[in-house]
Amino acid sequence: MNPTVVDLSHHNSEPDWPTLMGFGTVGVIMKASEGTTYIDPTFFERRIDAQAAGLLVSSYHYLHGGQIEAQMAHYLATVLPREGERLCIDHEADATLDELVAAVKYIRVSRPDLQVTVYSGHTIKEQLGESRDAYLAENTSLWIAQYSEDAAPTWPQGTWPCWSLWQYTDSASVAGIPEPVDGNRWNGTEETLRKWLAPAPTPEPAIATVYVTIQRPAGVMRHRVRVERFTTADDAMGAAKKTWALVAEVNCQILEAGAGREYFATATELAEGTTRIRLREIPGQRIDPAWRLVDVDTSDVYEIVGVQPTASRNDYLLICKYGGAKR
């Protein structure tokens, strides 16, 4: 059987994700960023592919000393973590203990909903010894690195009474990956691992409603469209920036509107082509630029160029224009 958790970066070959999962791996922790500018070139596609295969995914940032706030801002901007997601700080380079604590504080203050784990080996053991760092103890869990065939690792028990994840080798043979990789053991059951890796549960977000108007591309008489994720700017709705995702699909047809012909989202049960598309806010997510509607049948794109409030609370008019074929 595979290790329950593997961690990967661009140094590792592309996995066969279904095989990886089929042989017992539950989760993957992927390198997302390093320093203040670096982004692992494999992170985005691998995250999508691993999740599509049914694997749980977390990420880590390789921490250096200095510019701690800039590093953590870079990490958050790269990952765009979901509500309650787990982030890991890889602490094995030249950062001091105070800088590690500062990195954790930046995340906890910026996004108090997120879960934070510290990854380290001899570095954290030497920095903490048997002392207790109250902030780390109360705000993080421990992913300890110690390559050993022993039954359990050693770790700074003054700060963490128990370890959560143990990277026990850098040469695990894993079905689904051609060469050896880091292997990790979970300190508990698979059920508790799934809860630990998955985002913490959050309340169901509120449903908002918008009207959608799209300029008609020449020669097109009827289309089905759906809204993909888009972000409204702070000043567009007079409120904080929000990201939305579609929760209902509707047909569109050309109707007369003022002096020109425009697309309106319509549904047969509502008269005059003024049905509403229900959109769900995604708390904490930022996708920019991503204002667009996509034609389901032709993959044509319509760019959202403006948002206007209506008389009804939480109802907004999205002004769109044809933007060509989707790439």
N, C-alpha and C positions, 0 to 999 in steps of 0.2 A: 504493500500500500504506500501511496505517496505521503509526504509530510502534510499535515492538515493545513499549514500556511506556508507559502513560498513568498520571497520578496525578490523583486526584479528591477533592473534598470536597463539602459540601452546596451550595457555590456553583455546582456543575456540574449540568446537567440529567441526568435518568435515562437511562442508556445503553440501547441495544438490544444486549444482551450477545452473542447469537449472531452478529449482524452485526459487532460489534466484533472478535470472534475470527475470523470468516470472512475479514476483510480484513487479517489478519496480526498483530493485537495478541496478544501472548503473556501479558502480565501486567498487573495493575492494582495500584497502591499507593494505599491509601485513608486519608484522615485519620480517625483514631480518637478522638483526645482532644487537649486543650489545657489548660495550667495544671493546677490541682488538682481541678477539678470538671467541666469541660466535656466532653461527649461529642458527637461529630458525629451528628446525628439520622439520617443516611442510612447510617451505617457497617454496622450489623448486617444489615439486609435486603440491602444491596448486596453484602456479602461472600458471603452465601448464594447470591444470584442469579448472581454472577460465577463462583463455583466450580461451580455447577450447569451453567453454559454451557461449562465446561472451561478457564476462565482461571485462571492462578496469581494468588494474592492475597497481598499484604503490607500493612502498615499503617505509619502514622507518627504521632508525637506532636509538636505544635507547642510548642517549649520556650520558656519565659520565664525571666528571671533570678529567683532566690530560690526557696525551698521545693523544692529539687531532689528530695530523697527523696520528698516527698509527691507531686510531679508524676509521678515514675517509678512509684510505687506505684499511682497512679491509672491510668496507662497500662496496667500489667500487669493490674490488676483489670478494666479495660474489655475488653481484647483476649482475656484468658485464652489466651495463646499455646500452641500445640501444641509438643510436644517438637521442638527444633531449628528452630523458626520464625524467620524474619527480621523484626526490628523496626528501624524507622528513626526517628532523632531529627532533627526539622526545626530546624536551628540558624540562624535568621536574625533573631531579635528582639534582646533586650537581655541575653541570658545571656553571661557571660564564658567564656573558654576553660577556666578551672578548673571552672566550673559544668558545662560540657559534659562534661569528663572525669568529674566526679562523677556525672553522669547515666548515662554509660556504665558506670561502676563499679557503680552500684546495680543495673543490670540484670544485669551479669556475675556479681555476687556472689549476687543473689537467684535467678537462673536461669542457671547457667553453660552450660546446653545451648543457649541462644538465640544467634542470629547478630545482630550489631548493625551498622547502617550509619548514617553521618553524612550528612545532606543539608545543604548550605550553598553559598553563592556568595561574594560579596565579603567577608562577615563572617569566614569561616574563612581566607580569603586574607590579610586584614589582621591577624588574630590570630596566625597561624602564620608568615606570610612564608615564608622558606625553612628555618626551623628544624624540628627533628624533635621531636614529642611521642611518646615511646616507648610510652606506654599506648595512645594512639589508633592508633599504627602497628601494634601487636600485637593489638589487640582489635576493630578496626572496618575496614570498607571505606568507600569514598567515593562518594557520589552528588553530583556537582558541578552547580551551576546557573550557566550562562553563556549568555545568549541571543546567538547568533552564527551566522553562515553559514560560519565557518571550518571547516576539516577536523577540528579537535580543540580542546578548551578548554585554558585554563591552569588550574593547580591547585597546591596546596602539595606539591610532589614530595619535600620533605624528610621528610614524614610518610607520604605514600602514593606509592610509586613509580609507580603507575598509578591511574587512575580506573576505577570499575566501571560507573557509570551516569551519563549526561550529560543533564541537562534543558537542551535546546538552544533551546527556544521555549516561549512561553506562548500561542501562537496556531496550533497544529497543526490542520489539517483532518482530521477522523477520521470514517470511515464508522461509523455506529452512535451518534454523538453529534451533536446538531443544531448546536451552536456550537463555536468553537475551544476547545481545551483545551491543557494542558501536554503537550509531546511529549518523549520520552526515548529516547536511543540507548544500546545496550548495547555495551560494549567487549569483544566476543568473538562466539562463534557462538551460534545459538539453543539448541543443546544445553547449552552452559555457562550460558546465561541461565536455562534451566529448572532446572538444578541449583542455581543461586544463589538463585532465588526460592522454590523448593520447600523445605520443612523438611528439615534434614539427616537422613539415615537413622539410625534407632535400632533397637536390638534388639527383636524381637517380644516384647510384654509377656506376662507369665505368665497362664495361665487359672486362674480360681478358680471354685468351684462354690457355689451357694446353693440352699436349699429355699425355695419360695415358698408362702405361705398367704394366701388372700384371703377376707374375709368375703363371704358371698353376698348380693347385692342381691335384694330380694323379687321373686318371680315369674320369676326367671331360672334356667334349668335347665342350660345348657351354654354355654360361651364359649371362644373362642380368645383368648389374651392374649399380649402381648409386653412385655418390659421395655424402657422407654426409658432414657436416661441418668439416673442418680441418684447422689447423693453420700452416703456414710456419714459420720456425725460422728465426731470423734476418739474419743469415749468409747463409741461404740456397739459397736466391735469391739476396743477396747483397743489400737488402733493408729492410725497417722496417717490423716488424712482422705484418702479415695480416691474417685475417680469411676469408674463402671463403665458398660459398654455391652453390649447383648445380642449374643451370637453364635449363639444358637439359639432357635427359636420352638417352643412346645409348645401342646397343647390343654389346657384346664382343664375339669373337671367337678366336680359337687357330690358330696362323700363325707361319711360320718359321721366326726366327729372329736370325741371327748369328749362333752360334753353338748349341743353344738350342731352345726349343719351348716356346714361351711366349704368353700371352694374349695381344691383342691390341684392343682398342676401335675402332669399325668399323661402317660404315654406307654404305648401298648398293649403294648410289649414288657416293661414292668416292672410287677410286681404291686403291688397295694394303693395305687396312686396316689401313690407317693413318688418319682417321677422327679426329676431335678435339672435346673435351668436353668443352662447354662454362661454365665458373665459374664466379660468381659475388662476388666481394669483399664486406665484411660487415664492414663498417668503425666503429672503436671503439670497436669491439668485440674481446674477447680473450677466446678461448676454447682450453685448453691444459691439458693433451694430447688428441687429437682427430683426429689424422691422420688415416683415414680409408676409404675404399670403401666397400659397402655392396651389396651382391648379392640379387637382388630383389626377385628371386624365391626361394632361399634356405636359405637366411639370413646368408650365409657365409661371413666372414670378411676378407678383404685384408688390411694389414697395409702398410701405405705409409712410406717407409724407407729412401727416399731421394728425393731431387728436383734438377733438373739440368736445367740451362737456355739453350735455343736454339738460333739459329742465328736470329730468328725473335723476335722483341721487344714484351714483354708481353706474350711470349709463353714459357712454361716450361714443362719439362718431369718429371712426377711423377713415381718414381721407387717403386713398391709395392711387397709385398709377402703375401702369403696365411696365414691367422692368425687363422683359425678354425671357428667354428660356433659362430654366434652372440649370446650374452647373453641378 
